[in-house]
Amino acid sequence: MKTPISFLILFLISQLSFAQSGEWIELFNGENLDGWKVSENPESFQVVDGVIKVDGPRAHAFYMGPVGNHDFKNFELMVEVKTMPKANSGIFIHTEYQENGWPNVGYEIQVNQSHSDWRKTGSVYSFQDVREVYVEDGEWYTEHVIVQGDQITVKINGETINEYDESEVRSGDLGTKKLSSGTIALQAHDPESVIYYRSVKIRVLE
């Protein structure tokens, strides 16, 4: 049976209102990548058994759906993720769609337990990095990113491991690597990195 167009319109409106009212809303529907746009190598992102499997050459899945018109300023992002051995990924914030290369706009929040890169999970990549490892490969964990004003807070399984204040750490011309507003993106880093994402939730803050 086909879904009535009126129902779909009401569903989209409800998504927008939830995002605006401060409620958590899931950006991944558990079935496909509707609402997401994958750059460069789309085959690196597949939905398998209800989770996003990241496996392949460099690519980035940008959220381009209706929630918040995919333009977030102050928000909380809660991601459930699992890394496999030697895997590297990242969660980009305040970014924008880019067809090729590493995103030029916004910050990357690192996802990495055992990859050779010394910047580990929870790093505000290359600006305020974390060397410690808080979870093991092969286990699901939550990476909670809170963006408010000039501050980024990163929590792993509820524990705060990184607090970055852009106003204190940086000076001069910030260029495009700065807090402003934008969408989020998930990273496929390299063909040997396998990562799973099963939930990507956002809550818009005032």
C-alpha angles and dihedrals in degrees: 000000000000118000111244114249089230090060091051091050091051090048092053091047090051090052091054094047092049090052092049095046096056098255123139112257128187115234095190115066096202093239110065144342097271107152092028130095119203120208132211101351110026092178089070089076120060134160108232123175092344098310134094109252114201110200125143146042124337115308139138128218108213121197105237100162133120100269107112086344083280090283113114128176111167112019150127119243120196116191127181108209142168125197126202122216115300092004125149127193139143145206114228121207132192088015136133136220114284123178099212140021133010111327111270095199127068135001131301120224105206127239109192134120104164109006114122091252105102092214103096138196113308096029118138084225115255093343104068111000135192121218099181123089115224103177138032129246112259096035128101115240139165123249108196118193120189119191117189123158109308094346136094119189121189122197127186114203088342096310117118108232103161134031114181123186110192093195091059101037102043135049138174123022108359094191114193096323095086144095114276117118137289145115132302129248138193120220135228101196107182142338093267095054116093117183134165128211118188101169134026110179129173135193120192116224130202 
